[in-house]
Amino acid sequence: MSVLIDPADPRGASAVMLATHSDQWTPIGSAWRIPSRSRPGVSYVVTAASCTCPDQRFGHRCAHQLAAELVQELTDEAAAF
């Protein structure tokens, strides 16, 4: 599976930035707690299907989900070597 980042969607650039800081994420079972980039002290619970951020609640595939997918894909690829 490949994660596609739309260059016209600002969520893509935000997802890449979030992914570069994945060392700050906290695993929670099959989910991640990912800190907000715009709201210090706030974090969101992210799974493959959902996120607790406001953007997700408006029906968008949010930057947190994209970042989690990107990190998962990179982790899977690294494990394959």
Sequence and secondary structure as in RCSB ss.txt:
>XXXX:A:sequence
MSVLIDPADPRGASAVMLATHSDQWTPIGSAWRIPSRSRPGVSYVVTAASCTCPDQRFGHRCAHQLAAELVQELT
DEAAAF
>XXXX:A:secstr
      TTSHHHHHHHHHHHTGGG EEETTEEEEE SSSTT EEEE SS B SHHHHTT   HHHHHHHHHHHHH
HHHHH 
